[in-house]
Amino acid sequence: MLIILFNKPFNVLCQFTDPGGRATLADYIPVPGVYAAGRLDYDSEGLLVLTDTGNIQQRIADPRSKLAKSYWVQVEGVPTAAMLRELSDGVLLRDGWSRPANVEQIEPPAVWPRHPPIRERRLIPTSWLSITLTEGRNRQIRRMTAALGLPTLRLIRYSVGPWQLDTLQPGEWLTTAILPELPRPRR
């Protein structure tokens, strides 16, 4: 069994091929037979776990396993205490209420510069949030913050269950022997 931790750069697809010629995992990880356990959007960055073992891949990716995934989120605007509570309690999205999440406003994390840089408007401040989810709907964090008038400008996943981004820089990967007891999906 092989587990790879990869710091996915901005504008890289979470797959190994793209007919459109965009950057993919194959541009960074020359290891055959591994697949992403979960996804990160093309315009999101950070920790991606890959494995060559199907049941491990499923246990990491399946939202029924409720494996925590944590993100640093740069938003446009400054959230109020009520907005932070609403993000924590759950936000009504088109596909239903989001599950409760751990949310806090944080100081800007020490992260690499993004290329290209985020869009900044001179008169509108930005803020950073730490958000931990146990579900993974399509573009969920972006939809949650947008619903409260705080558009996401940058999204970096820094942990998946027990695995951390630590010192991995964009495009870097490593193999790990850490395979903790993963939750089994609940039926």
Disulfide bonds with the S-S distance in Angstrom:
none
